[in-house]
Amino acid sequence: MRPFTGNDILGFLAQYGYTGNPDGLAQPFPVDYISETEGKAYLDVNADAVRKSDEVPDRPIRITFRKILNRWELTSVEELAPGVETKALDRQPETPKNSPWPDRPTR
């Protein structure tokens, strides 16, 4: 799988009701895990970089793909359960649970 751009990630998140930081996301996003034999892959996004409505998830968001007929397809976007290992970061203590994005990008 190729690395994903910030716009790719924003699109994946939007399909499942999440929004990414309007100031942009770090790029490129390499896939964290690929198993050709199991036909699955995923990448994780830091919790502080995502919102569902105005809420920051406690854990990172995992974007999962399955290989279907030699093509990788998006299968889920969900918050990781407690204890699931990841390289991505949980919501930081200084980030309020209810934390809407600013109206405009600050760039």
Steps between C-alpha positions, in 0.01 A plus 500: 500500500616851430519767771183709527479878476323716755211538254470120469478472879242781525286315245523168688410672828203684345347174375458395864390833650840629615679821408872564492683815602401780257859630521604177330649167596863393495595338172559244366329236713672164465288195571588365847425136424455291185439127483476372144426149626212617722394762248477786746676828573451797728630840597439688823440875545577688824188565707564879520495523118141375475151602611160331488263794516696715748635213711861386506530122526691364800696255285644520147280431200582189298429503126479139377517355149436152361638358179207408279575360155857637499383848601521668842162633616407702808309284748483701825599815686469467877648602833739242642390312808703548820813287501531458121861573402573788264770748410239780493429717804199502734319829571739720692401603856500869404251441216139532623266215403262753342727703275353636175728592212553872445276659236797561272838345451767694688762468226 
